[in-house]
Amino acid sequence: MSQEPPSATFDRLTELEAEAPTLIEGLPGHGLVAAIATDMITRQLDLGHHGNVVSDDFPPVTSFQDGRVRELVRVYARDEPPVMTLQSDVALPGRAARALGRCILEDLAPEFDRAIFLAGSPAGTEEQVGDVFGVATTDAIESQLRGADIAPAEGSGLIGGITGALVSECYHADVPAAVLVVKANPYLPDPVAARSVIENALEPLVRFDIDTTELEEQADQIRTQMEQIARHYRQMAEAGRPELEEPTGPNMYQ
């Protein structure tokens, strides 16, 4: 009996009129930088709930907020500024990458102009936390990164986990994409690194204004709120799943 290919569906809730929005990926990874940053962007820009991504390859858990059940993976969007965010309440296993990638390329890519992925890199020292580097899939994206004063990541390296898989999907489908690599604590939620990637990379690149004071003033509270996601991420890594293998060098990002 042949095995069915992995699949995911996008349930669209609203129509988006923006001509060329930017998709910002916020899936949990090292330091939860992407999750923390995109959550703040979604709230401050008052992005609307654009739709949900549903797949049998996602973890069999239920997410809720304020007493109401909601989908694990959601897309938020707004016409002005033209921004979309992809968020998840749990760390997604590597087996979900193919299905999620297909869904993004087939259902969402026609709606956005470019995708920006956020990846954490383990900081060797406290002083390195918040340093941001860029990786591009096209010449145009590389030019945009340089125009925003985002230095290219030096040397060679690997982008692992589901973020790396999604970047690969975009690259092979000729979807313009950038990866913002930020030095962060790989084991604990890192609001400091999230603040840096917003202020020093996303704001000049996407051209919006975000008040990041909350990330500094409420750092301890944010760490507590995000710890459950971080704990789930570590449990998946400790279970020996190769798609969540811990970094083995300075140029391994997730």
C-alpha angles and dihedrals in degrees: 000000000000118000117240114244116250113270140187131182132209115221105202115211101176139023117245118215099182110117100217115005123177118240113219114196116218106176116148115267139141111340089000085255094148093047094048095044097047093045089056092045092049093051098042095046089044092230115190125235100264099176150307135259113219126189139157086226092069118096114280096246135113124234125205139175128196091353097310127108116235138178118274096231119043139173122216125191148168135190095225116062088022099232136140126188130199113208138177131190092212138036107267121225121239091249088070093057098086094048094044091046092052091048093051093047097044102036107023108026093073087060101050134059099212141352127233118200125195120214131181123224120193110256114228093204138017089251091060094058109114098021108141130204132175137229120190135197096202140030090248092054091047089053091050091051092051090047088057090050092248109149117225117250107260125233124354129315148148132254106209138186125038091317091060091048092052092048088053091051090052092046094053092044092050092243108152109244141167130199118211107204113200128186108239146150102282095204107039132048106270115204090169092062090044090054091050096051090050096048100036102035118010098045096053093037099047096025105231133121122240125182102224096179089109091061090059100037096042099034094127093048092048091050090052093049093049097041093092091059090044091050091051090050092052092047090055090049093047090050087069099248106163093214089065099039113151118253114276098192145010093273098054112103133185 
